Amino acid sequence: MALTDEDLLDFDIKGLGGLERAPRRVLEEYGDAFRYQLVAARWIQQWADRLEEHAPLTGEQYNEGYVQALREVIAHLRQGDFLPGGQVYDEMVAD
């Protein structure tokens, strides 16, 4: 079964940090390119959730940091930051 736009946009916007562009507007502007990022974010979200449920034996602090890093990548993907006009994209182009 294919994921709908509603499925892909079904996440807590509060977890995105400083939201510069609304995800629905980014979807309208970039279409499939943003959909692919949302699919990646969804997959990474499931990965982070599994890590929280079944923490490896590497220590609680390590695992918490790892999950936090994954969540930051998820937020960047869901904000469209890797697309033109996005924060990460613009930083990379400026270098």
Backbone as ProteinMPNN parsed JSONL, in Angstrom:
{"seq_chain_A": "MALTDEDLLDFDIKGLGGLERAPRRVLEEYGDAFRYQLVAARWIQQWADRLEEHAPLTGEQYNEGYVQALREVIAHLRQGDFLPGGQVYDEMVAD", "coords_chain_A": {"N_chain_A": [[0.842, -1.179, 0.0], [0.619, 2.167, -0.871], [2.036, 5.13, 0.564], [0.145, 7.9, 1.558], [-0.042, 11.497, 1.039], [-1.091, 12.533, 3.357], [-0.415, 10.525, 5.194], [2.377, 10.805, 5.138], [2.676, 13.352, 6.16], [1.875, 13.072, 8.709], [2.93, 13.731, 11.537], [4.373, 15.021, 14.572], [4.537, 18.359, 14.616], [5.671, 20.016, 16.487], [7.992, 18.758, 17.255], [9.892, 19.523, 15.467], [11.482, 21.669, 15.983], [12.766, 24.926, 15.328], [10.631, 25.962, 13.091], [10.768, 26.965, 9.871], [9.498, 26.84, 7.421], [6.299, 25.741, 6.457], [5.515, 22.302, 6.439], [3.501, 21.341, 4.636], [3.39, 23.374, 2.713], [5.981, 23.183, 1.685], [5.795, 20.664, 0.546], [3.91, 21.164, -1.477], [5.452, 22.851, -3.066], [7.775, 21.354, -3.8], [6.998, 18.739, -4.286], [7.454, 15.412, -5.288], [10.197, 15.241, -4.615], [10.292, 16.175, -1.975], [8.539, 14.36, -0.836], [10.064, 12.009, -0.934], [12.01, 12.648, 0.937], [10.394, 12.759, 3.195], [9.61, 10.099, 3.394], [12.094, 8.95, 4.005], [12.53, 10.209, 6.473], [10.446, 9.103, 7.94], [11.233, 6.41, 8.019], [13.663, 6.621, 9.445], [12.609, 7.596, 11.822], [11.202, 5.353, 12.757], [13.385, 3.702, 13.197], [14.719, 5.12, 15.254], [12.73, 4.909, 17.218], [12.746, 2.132, 17.63], [15.321, 1.85, 18.703], [14.99, 3.185, 21.113], [13.196, 1.474, 22.388], [14.556, -0.975, 22.484], [17.236, -0.715, 23.691], [20.696, -0.812, 22.955], [23.497, -2.457, 24.563], [25.268, -0.397, 25.186], [25.212, 1.664, 26.944], [23.186, 4.037, 28.652], [23.363, 6.885, 28.315], [24.808, 7.124, 25.912], [23.036, 5.92, 24.101], [20.826, 7.65, 24.346], [21.918, 9.999, 23.268], [22.403, 9.161, 20.658], [19.826, 8.603, 19.707], [18.775, 11.194, 19.906], [20.335, 12.499, 17.962], [19.432, 11.176, 15.644], [16.781, 12.06, 15.663], [17.159, 14.772, 15.15], [18.056, 14.7, 12.49], [15.748, 13.678, 11.334], [13.986, 15.832, 11.799], [15.181, 17.828, 10.173], [14.791, 16.658, 7.63], [11.977, 16.598, 7.501], [11.394, 19.265, 7.501], [12.241, 20.069, 5.081], [14.817, 20.921, 4.72], [16.956, 20.108, 3.153], [16.377, 20.779, 0.618], [16.398, 23.231, -2.094], [16.527, 26.509, -0.793], [16.157, 25.659, 1.74], [17.453, 25.367, 5.103], [19.83, 23.688, 5.539], [20.602, 23.121, 2.897], [21.091, 25.74, 1.891], [23.231, 26.472, 3.562], [25.187, 24.649, 2.716], [25.544, 25.388, 0.048], [26.553, 27.926, 0.376], [29.099, 27.488, 1.337]], "CA_chain_A": [[0.0, 0.0, 0.0], [1.4, 3.401, -0.975], [1.81, 6.153, 1.578], [-0.49, 9.117, 1.053], [0.547, 12.723, 1.578], [-1.545, 12.65, 4.75], [0.438, 9.617, 5.969], [3.722, 11.369, 5.219], [2.634, 14.577, 6.968], [1.336, 12.71, 10.025], [3.964, 13.765, 12.568], [4.241, 16.134, 15.508], [5.293, 19.514, 14.129], [6.425, 20.588, 17.615], [9.279, 18.086, 17.33], [10.766, 19.989, 14.396], [12.311, 22.805, 16.393], [12.423, 26.191, 14.669], [10.012, 25.681, 11.791], [10.818, 28.132, 8.994], [8.536, 26.649, 6.334], [5.298, 24.723, 6.777], [5.724, 21.097, 5.627], [2.54, 21.226, 3.533], [3.831, 24.314, 1.67], [7.176, 22.606, 1.057], [5.299, 19.566, -0.287], [3.305, 21.753, -2.674], [6.497, 23.444, -3.902], [8.781, 20.402, -4.281], [6.37, 17.486, -4.683], [8.079, 14.115, -5.031], [11.5, 15.378, -3.937], [10.024, 16.267, -0.54], [7.936, 13.086, -0.427], [11.153, 11.059, -0.697], [12.609, 13.019, 2.226], [9.454, 12.373, 4.249], [9.715, 8.64, 3.533], [13.34, 8.711, 4.742], [12.308, 10.642, 7.857], [9.57, 8.105, 8.572], [12.048, 5.224, 8.262], [14.591, 6.942, 10.531], [11.784, 7.693, 13.031], [10.973, 3.986, 13.227], [14.689, 3.255, 13.688], [14.913, 5.757, 16.559], [11.766, 4.308, 18.145], [13.24, 0.791, 17.978], [16.471, 2.027, 19.593], [14.48, 3.53, 22.443], [12.558, 0.294, 22.965], [15.524, -2.058, 22.66], [18.536, -0.04, 23.771], [21.859, -1.703, 22.984], [24.196, -2.495, 25.842], [26.359, 0.566, 25.13], [25.038, 2.69, 27.958], [21.991, 4.855, 28.472], [23.703, 8.2, 27.775], [25.174, 6.96, 24.506], [21.819, 5.647, 23.353], [20.025, 8.877, 24.321], [22.555, 10.899, 22.313], [22.212, 8.604, 19.323], [18.422, 8.829, 19.358], [18.622, 12.635, 19.693], [20.928, 12.813, 16.656], [18.497, 10.7, 14.621], [15.611, 12.944, 15.661], [17.549, 16.019, 14.486], [18.04, 14.428, 11.051], [14.329, 13.57, 10.992], [13.427, 17.186, 11.758], [15.682, 18.499, 8.968], [14.11, 16.075, 6.474], [10.567, 16.989, 7.499], [11.311, 20.701, 7.246], [12.693, 20.329, 3.72], [16.067, 21.667, 4.825], [17.924, 19.668, 2.15], [15.895, 21.28, -0.667], [16.759, 24.633, -2.303], [15.822, 27.411, 0.11], [16.182, 25.089, 3.085], [18.595, 25.759, 5.928], [21.035, 22.895, 5.274], [20.964, 23.342, 1.492], [21.687, 27.07, 1.764], [24.538, 26.455, 4.229], [26.124, 23.9, 1.885], [25.8, 26.179, -1.15], [27.338, 29.097, 0.784], [30.491, 27.095, 1.634]], "C_chain_A": [[0.888, 1.244, 0.0], [1.05, 4.354, 0.162], [1.17, 7.373, 0.921], [0.255, 10.334, 1.602], [0.144, 12.904, 3.036], [-0.725, 11.737, 5.661], [1.809, 10.246, 6.197], [3.783, 12.613, 6.101], [2.084, 14.326, 8.369], [2.468, 12.584, 11.038], [3.765, 15.018, 13.403], [5.133, 17.289, 15.066], [6.121, 20.141, 15.244], [7.816, 19.975, 17.733], [10.282, 18.556, 16.281], [11.667, 21.147, 14.81], [11.831, 24.071, 15.713], [11.927, 25.965, 13.258], [9.987, 26.951, 10.954], [9.791, 28.051, 7.871], [7.582, 25.531, 6.722], [5.494, 23.515, 5.862], [4.761, 20.972, 4.445], [2.913, 22.173, 2.381], [5.056, 23.783, 0.934], [6.764, 21.466, 0.123], [4.691, 20.099, -1.582], [4.375, 22.287, -3.626], [7.406, 22.395, -4.543], [8.236, 19.024, -4.636], [7.141, 16.24, -4.291], [9.424, 14.212, -4.323], [11.304, 15.438, -2.426], [9.377, 14.988, -0.03], [9.02, 12.057, -0.111], [11.85, 11.364, 0.627], [11.702, 12.602, 3.38], [9.451, 10.861, 4.463], [10.972, 8.3, 4.326], [13.173, 9.09, 6.209], [11.448, 9.627, 8.607], [10.36, 6.843, 8.927], [13.007, 5.462, 9.428], [13.836, 7.057, 11.854], [11.533, 6.303, 13.614], [12.256, 3.396, 13.804], [14.943, 3.832, 15.083], [13.977, 5.154, 17.602], [12.225, 2.917, 18.584], [14.432, 0.885, 18.929], [16.019, 2.351, 21.012], [13.888, 2.312, 23.143], [13.564, -0.79, 23.326], [16.933, -1.488, 22.672], [19.674, -1.056, 23.779], [22.587, -1.573, 24.318], [25.34, -1.488, 25.923], [26.228, 1.683, 26.155], [23.885, 3.622, 27.624], [22.305, 6.219, 27.851], [24.05, 8.126, 26.292], [23.915, 6.794, 23.665], [20.95, 6.896, 23.253], [20.595, 9.872, 23.314], [22.342, 10.456, 20.878], [20.789, 8.866, 18.839], [18.189, 10.315, 19.092], [19.18, 13.047, 18.332], [20.009, 12.363, 15.52], [17.296, 11.63, 14.526], [15.93, 14.295, 15.007], [17.567, 15.845, 12.971], [16.596, 14.347, 10.568], [13.719, 14.957, 10.849], [13.894, 17.932, 10.507], [14.993, 17.968, 7.714], [12.671, 16.567, 6.385], [10.371, 18.484, 7.276], [11.733, 21.047, 5.822], [14.017, 21.068, 3.676], [17.123, 21.261, 3.807], [17.52, 20.103, 0.737], [16.338, 22.727, -0.85], [15.887, 25.559, -1.449], [15.771, 26.91, 1.533], [17.48, 25.428, 3.79], [19.877, 25.003, 5.572], [21.521, 23.124, 3.841], [21.68, 24.677, 1.336], [23.061, 27.143, 2.423], [25.578, 25.745, 3.365], [26.499, 24.687, 0.634], [26.7, 27.367, -0.82], [28.805, 28.751, 1.02], [31.388, 27.127, 0.446]], "O_chain_A": [[1.815, 1.343, 0.804], [-0.078, 4.377, 0.653], [1.604, 7.819, -0.141], [1.076, 10.215, 2.512], [0.937, 13.371, 3.854], [-0.377, 12.126, 6.775], [2.336, 10.223, 7.309], [4.812, 12.898, 6.714], [1.855, 15.269, 9.127], [2.911, 11.481, 11.359], [3.077, 15.954, 12.994], [6.358, 17.192, 15.14], [7.165, 20.736, 14.976], [8.727, 20.614, 18.261], [11.398, 18.042, 16.215], [12.535, 21.555, 14.038], [10.629, 24.271, 15.539], [12.722, 25.796, 12.334], [9.277, 27.903, 11.279], [9.274, 29.073, 7.421], [7.999, 24.501, 7.251], [5.626, 23.673, 4.648], [5.165, 20.54, 3.365], [2.769, 21.816, 1.212], [5.163, 23.914, -0.285], [7.32, 21.321, -0.966], [4.93, 19.549, -2.657], [4.229, 22.192, -4.845], [7.771, 22.531, -5.711], [8.951, 18.219, -5.232], [7.447, 16.03, -3.117], [9.755, 13.348, -3.512], [12.063, 14.823, -1.677], [9.641, 14.573, 1.098], [8.909, 11.318, 0.867], [12.235, 10.449, 1.355], [12.18, 12.147, 4.418], [9.305, 10.395, 5.593], [10.928, 7.456, 5.222], [13.631, 8.364, 7.092], [11.701, 9.333, 9.775], [10.18, 6.276, 10.005], [13.149, 4.604, 10.3], [14.357, 6.663, 12.897], [11.641, 6.104, 14.824], [12.212, 2.667, 14.796], [15.34, 3.102, 15.991], [14.382, 4.916, 18.739], [12.111, 2.56, 19.757], [14.544, 0.089, 19.861], [16.588, 1.859, 21.986], [14.06, 2.14, 24.35], [13.433, -1.447, 24.359], [17.725, -1.749, 21.767], [19.628, -2.042, 24.515], [22.305, -0.666, 25.102], [26.296, -1.712, 26.666], [27.082, 2.568, 26.207], [23.645, 3.949, 26.462], [21.59, 6.664, 26.953], [23.626, 8.976, 25.509], [23.754, 7.454, 22.639], [20.394, 7.176, 22.191], [19.841, 10.517, 22.585], [22.125, 11.28, 19.99], [20.576, 9.295, 17.706], [17.479, 10.664, 18.15], [18.569, 13.852, 17.628], [19.83, 13.089, 14.543], [16.844, 11.952, 13.427], [15.058, 14.895, 14.378], [17.143, 16.741, 12.241], [16.259, 14.885, 9.514], [13.01, 15.226, 9.88], [13.092, 18.597, 9.85], [14.648, 18.746, 6.825], [12.202, 16.917, 5.302], [9.282, 18.914, 6.896], [11.597, 22.195, 5.399], [14.309, 21.766, 2.705], [18.095, 21.991, 3.61], [18.235, 19.829, -0.227], [16.629, 23.4, 0.139], [14.666, 25.407, -1.394], [15.386, 27.648, 2.44], [18.485, 25.739, 3.15], [20.909, 25.629, 5.328], [22.717, 23.3, 3.607], [22.747, 24.747, 0.726], [23.961, 27.802, 1.903], [26.724, 26.187, 3.287], [27.653, 24.654, 0.206], [27.521, 27.77, -1.644], [29.668, 29.623, 0.915], [32.575, 26.821, 0.56]]}, "name": "protein", "num_of_chains": 1, "seq": "MALTDEDLLDFDIKGLGGLERAPRRVLEEYGDAFRYQLVAARWIQQWADRLEEHAPLTGEQYNEGYVQALREVIAHLRQGDFLPGGQVYDEMVAD"}
